[in-house]
Structure formats: structure tokens, C-alpha cells
Amino acid sequence: MNMKRPMKMYAAMALLFALSACAKEESEGDASGSRTPVVIENQSVYEKGYENCDVRVTGTSSLYLSGTATSVLAESSVTLEGEDAWLFLPNVSRVKWGLEKLGKRVFINGAPLEDGVNADVINYYNGVYVKPKASENYVPATLYMSDDTPAETRLDRIYTGSEIPVGDNRLYRFTLKRGHMMVVAENEDGTGKGRVYMAIDNNLEQILETELQGKVSFLRIVPWAYVCKRGIGGDFEMKEAVGISWFYMWGIGNSATSQMDYVPMFWGGSASNETNVQKVVADRFANHLLAFNEPDGADQANMTPEVAVERYPLLLKTGLRVGSPACTEGTWKTWLAEFMEGCQQRGYRVDFIATHWYDWGNWIPNQNTDPTDAQIDQMVARFKKDIDDCYAKYGLPIWITEFNANRGRSTDTQVRFLQKAIPMLEANPHVERYAYFQPLGGNGDFLKNGQLTSVAMAYNSTPSTPAVKDSAH
């Protein structure tokens, strides 16, 4: 007899009764000041918020409260019990979280929440989520051999060969907990046939592809970053005010944090060495890595496709999701094509394509510094066509890691271009992330005299959407 369905039904009825009781208390008043208890166990629950409730979340549970900072926990509290009980507040920014002092209404295993001590308050797209601190014995995934013999994994380490919990060349299937990413590969250095698995909002139960079954000799699991598309190349104050959730600095000198995703880059061939590999691996929040910057340019990384292919395996050793080199505008058709062919011949995994775009092809012939609105539309259309053509060639997600309306054009042109380009980038399903580059010469800077400019406001004119969506959600 299958007992799972009625048990879930009874649990759902109990939860519905508790929620109704919360609403009833609020409408009728509560002279005693007591709150209604609500228990959420091994469930994903979606609500706007709670009023006069004490909510206990336990087991592997996700509680999503979609209300505003003033309404999600009105006279209520949430207690997270265990490492897999998480609270998501998608419409509460980090600033609002602090202003409303919501941290005082959340408890971790009965103790007051201490950000960075017993829990982490981490960006969740345009909001935040709370997860208790994981112990060193935390299990992000369970691995299985073909005979269903299980083995547990840990975070913050790379497994190779016989170190893999189920053994070398024995992995058949796995269960990956939501909020994590797992990279597997055929060879102990991360090369050969490989795959990145992402469990974003739901646990992922997966049988390996035939080409990987019983052939995995490299495995790493890291926390997933809930990041929106919008980022920036470089750094500046007030990133959050411009709707940016990630940035990169053409190097590995910074670190990702719970407040801002940082993507390291191995800028050139000399940067891809064992020391830098270990530095990137040590960044506990990092989960993506950018490859060489404009290697087709003599004044940049200056590498042939053959040299880049030779250096690329060191990037795969990080166990992160790795992008292609970011070529100068248009040379994804030539230089990058040779690089990708070399990777395909050697079985090197490339997870996304990085490109640059400045409309050089149109600027150089006419140097139009003050285009009309119709010409701005044509500019955005050229930008979109470059993206779509690149996707058609490689079939991989696109990151535009540098772009603007061209440094030769005026600030007003940058504003009008961004007002139309940003909605296009947000709506384009081929674009996973994009990063504006403030033009040299000052035409298009985000800050002036410590204040956000019209360019910055145009960059944030459209709300940014998740970079990667959970197809199982």
C-alpha cells in the first residue's frame, strides 16, 4: 500500500489549518499575545508572509515568502532547524533586510541569527536567503554505484580517483541537494568528458549520461550563486544601487562574498598556473571562472588559439563552471572557432561563451557621435544579431563581458543605447550574463562627484532577471 500520498495530504491539510489560524488570529485579535505555531517539514512552501505566527522549518525545506520587508513576518518569527532548512525572501533587498531588522525575527536552531556565525544571509537574485551554517560533515550530495551502493560527499574539496566516495570510475547516479553545483569529469585533472550539474531551487536526482557512467575520476561540489544577469566589468562604489549582483576584475585578486558574486579570470596564459588554481579553489563562494581576455589582441592576452588550448586544462582543474576566452568584437567567428575546435578534439569542456561588443564595425566607417533614435534601434539590432549568431554557432549560453555604445560616442548616446539594449539583453534567452564596461574617456561613467549618473540609472532601468533558471522549478 502506498502511504506517501495520504501522508503528504495530511501534512498539507495541517499546514493549511495553521495558516488559516494565523489569519484568523490577526482578524479577531489575540488578547493573550500568543502566536499560532506552524511546522514545515521536508517541504517547499510558498506564501506572501505570516502574521502572528511562530514558524518552525525543519528537514530539507524551503520557505519562500514573496511579500515586502514590512509584511513577510508581521509579528512573526521563523526558526530554521538543521542545515537544510532555508528561508527565501525574493522581494526583500539586503538594505530592506537591515532597515526592517528582519534578522531579529529569524532563529537558527533556537538561537538568535548571527550572520556569518551560525548562518549566512546571502543574495537571492534581487532579494536574500538565509541558510544555517553547514558543519564540516555536511552532505551536499549522495553518490551511487550501479548496484545502488550509496556514499556521501563533502563541500570544499576536490575528489580525484580513488578519493571519490563511491570509488574511481564507479559513479552511476546521484542526488544533489538544491543550492549546489556539481562538476564531474573523466580524467583526474578535470579534462576529458565532463558535465556541470546545477540543483538550483530543487534537489536533482540524476543518472549520469551513458558516456560518463562508470567513468568519473574527478568530482567537485560547490554552493550555487543565485545571481541575476546584470553585472559589470571593473569595480565601483554603489554596485547594488545599479542593480548589479556580480562583477569581475580581469584577474583573481578579489573574492566572492555572500553580498556580491565575484567571477575570477585567468587573464592570460601566464596566469593559468597551479598557484592560481589553488587560490581560486580556496574561494568558497566562487562557482564560475572566466578564461583569457582578448587573446586575439596584441595589447591584451596575445595568445594563439593553440597556446590557449594548451593552457586551458588548468582552468578545468578548479572544478568550476568555465567560460571561453573573451575575444575582441567579432572574432568569435575566427579565433574562437579555432580554440573551440581544439577543445572539442581534446575533449575539453567549455560551459559558456564570453564575447565583447562595442559596435566597432559601424563606428569606424562613419564615426557618428550623435545617432538618431532610429539609428540607436539599428545599433541594438546589430548587438542582438551578434549575440544570436554567436549562439547559433556554438549553442552555449552567452556572457557579454564587455560592452557599451562605443567610447567615441557621447554620454547621451550611452544613455539612449542602454535604455533599449538592457531590455533586449534581459529578454534574450541566449544571454546568461552581461557586464557593462565604462568607456575610456568618461563618456558613460556611472559615478560623477560621488553621485550616480544618468548612465547608471539607464543601466538599471529594467529589473534584472535570474542568470540561470531552474528548469525543474
Buried (B, 14 or more C-beta within 10 A) or exposed (E): EEEEEEEEEEBEEEBEEBBEBBBEBBEEEEEEEEBBEBBBBEBBBEBEBBBBBBBBBBEBBBBBBBBBBEBBBBBBBBBBBBBBBBBBBBBBBBEBBBEBEBBEBBBBBEEEBEBEEBBBBBBBBBBBBBBBBBEEEBBBBBBBBBEEEEBEBBBBEBBBEEBBBBBBBBBBBBBBBBBBBBBBBBBBBBBBBBBBBBBBBBBBEBEBEEEBBEBBBBBBBBBBBBBBBBBBBBEBEEBBEBBBBBBBBBBBEBBBBBBBBBBBBBBBBEBBEEEBBEBBBEBEBBBBBBBBBBBBBEEBBBBBBEBBBBBBBBBBBBBBBBBBBBBBBBBBEEBBBBBBEBBEEEEBBBBBBBBBBBBBEBBEEEEBEEBEEEBBBBBBEBBBEBBBEBBEBBEBBBBBBBBBBBBBBBBBBBBBBBBBBBEBBBEBEBBBBBBBBBBEEEBBBBBEEEEBBBBBBBBBBBEBBBBBEBEEE
